[in-house]
Amino acid sequence: MIEVFANQGAAADAAAAFVGDRLAEALGRRGRAVLAATGGRSPTPIYDRLSRAALDWTRVVVTLSDDRFVPDDSPDSNARLVNSHLRVGRAARSIFIPLYSPEASPEAAASKAEPLVRAVLPFDLVHLGMGEDGHVASLIPGASVLDQAMDPSCRQMVMGVPEPVGAPPVARITLTLPALLQAQAILITVAGEAKREILRAAAAGADFPVGAVLQQSAAPVRIIWSP
């Protein structure tokens, strides 16, 4: 279930190729492609490679699985990471749908993003990282909205996380589990032995948010791991 690569460079090569292939397949099949990208530091080399893919990026929509409720120029902004490493070069012509907007609250930003995200569903690929607490997107243990956002019957696609959670501890905007699962495929990229053990435990039924992604049949999941 977990594909092992010798190093992070080899893992980034495989991940970028997989994402590019999924987007190319969608472009050929329906004339457009939709990617929900992830944030954090680990996807940077993946997006550096993907930005050079020979795709018709004018027909590719990029959004995020989650973002921090911080301005786009903040070093903690996932939008900033995607715009600096993915949406450059050939991929600069892609269409971007942000989750963050300078509203009064993360809930208000989520409400603004909700119809924009709904309009591009389903995703052709959802790319997720995973935290050391087993969270994906901003479905973080301890968040007040976690149970609602993880509920398979939740009707919201985008939800604000009002309290500071995660690392860094800030308010957030996240796709809900039902939104993440509206995907043709899900890619999870992780590094380090501790995270591999969390994935194994979650796949076996341990109570981690990532387990809800691993233990479903709506969307196929590929896991790429490196030391």
C-alpha positions in Angstrom: 0.0 0.0 0.0 2.9 2.4 0.8 5.3 2.9 -2.1 8.9 3.3 -0.8 11.4 5.4 -2.6 15.1 5.6 -1.8 15.2 9.4 -1.2 13.0 12.5 -1.3 14.3 13.4 -4.8 13.1 10.1 -6.2 9.8 10.4 -4.4 9.3 13.9 -5.8 10.1 12.7 -9.3 7.4 10.0 -9.0 4.9 12.2 -7.4 5.3 15.0 -10.0 5.0 12.5 -12.8 1.8 11.0 -11.3 0.2 14.4 -10.8 1.1 15.4 -14.3 -0.2 12.2 -15.8 -3.5 12.6 -14.0 -3.9 16.2 -15.2 -3.0 15.2 -18.7 -5.6 12.4 -18.7 -8.3 14.7 -17.5 -7.4 17.3 -20.1 -7.7 14.7 -22.8 -10.9 13.2 -21.4 -12.9 16.4 -20.6 -10.9 19.4 -21.7 -10.0 20.7 -18.3 -8.3 19.4 -15.1 -8.7 20.3 -11.4 -6.0 19.9 -8.8 -6.4 20.4 -5.1 -2.8 21.0 -3.9 -1.3 20.7 -0.5 0.8 23.1 1.6 3.7 22.8 3.9 7.4 22.4 3.0 7.4 18.8 1.8 5.6 19.4 -1.6 8.0 22.2 -2.7 10.3 19.9 -4.8 7.2 18.2 -6.3 5.7 21.4 -7.4 9.1 22.7 -8.8 9.1 19.7 -11.0 5.4 19.8 -11.9 5.6 23.4 -13.0 7.7 22.3 -15.9 5.1 19.8 -17.2 4.1 20.2 -20.8 0.4 20.7 -20.2 -2.1 23.2 -21.4 -2.1 25.0 -18.1 -4.7 27.5 -19.3 -7.2 24.7 -18.8 -5.9 23.6 -15.4 -7.6 24.8 -12.2 -5.5 24.7 -9.0 -7.0 25.1 -5.5 -5.9 24.0 -2.1 -6.8 21.2 0.3 -6.4 23.8 3.1 -4.8 27.1 4.0 -3.9 29.1 7.0 -6.0 32.2 7.8 -3.1 34.5 7.0 -2.4 37.0 4.2 -1.1 35.6 0.9 2.3 37.2 1.5 2.8 35.4 4.8 5.5 32.7 4.9 2.8 30.5 6.5 0.5 30.9 3.5 -0.1 27.7 1.4 -1.3 30.0 -1.4 2.1 31.7 -1.4 3.9 28.3 -1.6 1.7 27.2 -4.5 2.1 30.5 -6.3 5.9 30.5 -5.8 6.7 26.9 -6.7 3.8 25.4 -8.8 2.2 28.3 -10.6 5.5 29.5 -12.2 7.0 28.9 -15.6 4.7 26.9 -17.8 2.2 26.5 -15.0 1.9 30.2 -14.4 -1.1 30.3 -16.7 -3.2 28.0 -14.6 -6.3 29.2 -12.9 -6.1 29.6 -9.1 -9.0 29.4 -6.6 -7.9 30.5 -3.2 -9.4 29.4 0.1 -8.1 32.4 2.0 -9.6 35.8 1.5 -9.2 38.9 3.8 -12.6 38.4 5.5 -13.4 39.1 9.1 -13.1 35.4 10.1 -12.0 32.0 8.6 -15.7 31.0 8.6 -16.4 34.0 6.3 -13.5 33.2 4.1 -14.8 29.6 3.9 -18.3 30.8 2.9 -16.8 32.9 0.1 -14.7 30.0 -1.2 -17.5 27.4 -0.9 -19.3 28.2 -4.3 -16.0 28.5 -6.1 -14.9 25.1 -5.0 -18.3 23.5 -5.6 -18.2 24.8 -9.2 -15.0 22.9 -10.1 -15.8 19.5 -8.4 -15.0 16.7 -8.8 -11.2 17.0 -8.5 -9.0 15.1 -10.8 -6.4 14.8 -8.2 -6.2 15.7 -4.5 -2.7 15.9 -3.2 -2.3 15.6 0.6 0.5 15.6 3.1 0.1 14.3 6.6 1.1 15.7 10.0 2.8 13.8 12.8 -0.7 13.7 14.5 -2.2 12.0 11.5 -4.0 15.0 10.2 -4.6 15.7 6.5 -5.6 19.1 5.1 -6.6 21.1 8.3 -8.6 18.2 9.7 -6.5 18.4 12.9 -7.1 16.6 16.2 -8.4 19.1 18.8 -10.1 21.4 16.3 -13.6 22.3 17.4 -15.0 21.6 13.9 -13.2 18.3 13.4 -16.2 16.0 13.9 -18.4 18.1 11.7 -15.7 18.4 8.9 -15.1 14.6 9.1 -18.8 13.7 8.9 -19.5 11.9 5.6 -22.9 13.6 5.5 -21.4 17.1 6.0 -22.9 19.4 3.2 -20.1 22.0 3.5 -17.2 21.6 1.1 -15.1 24.3 2.8 -15.0 25.0 6.5 -13.3 27.6 8.7 -11.3 26.4 11.7 -11.6 29.4 14.1 -9.1 28.5 16.8 -5.3 28.3 16.4 -4.4 24.7 15.8 -1.6 22.8 14.2 1.9 24.0 13.5 2.0 27.0 13.3 -0.9 27.4 15.6 -3.2 29.6 13.5 -6.8 29.7 12.4 -7.4 27.9 9.1 -9.7 27.1 6.2 -10.0 23.5 5.1 -11.8 21.3 2.6 -14.0 18.8 4.5 -13.7 15.1 4.2 -16.7 14.9 1.7 -14.9 17.4 -0.5 -11.6 15.6 -0.4 -13.3 12.4 -1.4 -14.8 13.9 -4.5 -11.7 13.0 -6.5 -10.7 10.8 -9.3 -7.5 10.0 -7.3 -5.8 11.0 -4.0 -2.0 11.2 -3.6 -0.5 11.2 -0.1 3.2 12.1 0.1 5.1 11.7 3.3 8.6 11.3 4.6 10.2 9.8 7.7 9.7 6.6 9.6 7.4 8.1 12.2 4.8 9.0 9.5 5.1 5.6 7.9 4.1 4.1 11.2 1.1 6.4 11.5 0.0 5.4 8.1 0.2 1.8 8.9 -1.7 2.3 12.2 -4.4 4.3 10.5 -4.8 1.8 7.7 -5.3 -0.8 10.5 -8.0 1.2 12.2 -6.2 3.5 14.6 -8.1 6.8 15.2 -6.3 9.3 13.0 -7.9 11.7 10.5 -5.9 10.2 7.7 -7.6 6.9 8.4 -10.9 8.2 6.9 -9.0 8.7 3.6 -7.3 5.3 3.7 -10.5 3.4 4.7 -12.8 4.5 2.0 -13.6 3.2 -1.5 -14.9 6.4 -3.2 -11.5 7.5 -4.5 -8.3 5.4 -5.1 -5.3 6.4 -2.9 -1.7 6.3 -3.8 0.9 6.8 -1.0 4.5 7.8 -1.8 7.0 7.6 1.1 10.7 8.3 1.4 13.1 8.4 4.4 
